[in-house]
């Protein structure tokens, strides 16, 4: 998996009601991962794994998780380990103690 991280969102236009308070995540699971059934399964697993780790991100941060083809055969434990490892590199070990 590849992580793309934006620690702070750009300023929102005055008319935009979206609250930048919470961190958010997005997913990219392309056709190279597998057919639609496999892609949806990978997306569901990634969503559950990221939900558990989203609290580590600062408020207003964006995270995009791009699945690589190896994610098709990975179970949730492997995805969780890979995500935690990637976030450790991005954020530093100090956020892991939560």
Phi, psi and omega in degrees: 000150179240134180250133172245127190233131173237111188289338180212131178288148174297159180301138180273148173299154185301327182278353182279126183269359181296132180272124179278010187293321186262147172289151179221161183226151175228162185229141174235113179232098186277175182296340178291347178282325180158191179287179187298326179296315180294316181299318179293321178297316179297318179298317179298317179295316179297319180300316180293319180292317181292323179304321181289334184256355186297333178295342178286340183276146177291158178301139178083005180273153175240139177229129174245126180253119179253120182280137174263165182304331180295340181294337181298325182261002184270141175272177184298326180296319179292316178298320179296316179296316180294319178295314180300319179296316179295318178293325176301317179293319182289315189260340185094158183295338186298334182275349184287337187286355182303000000 
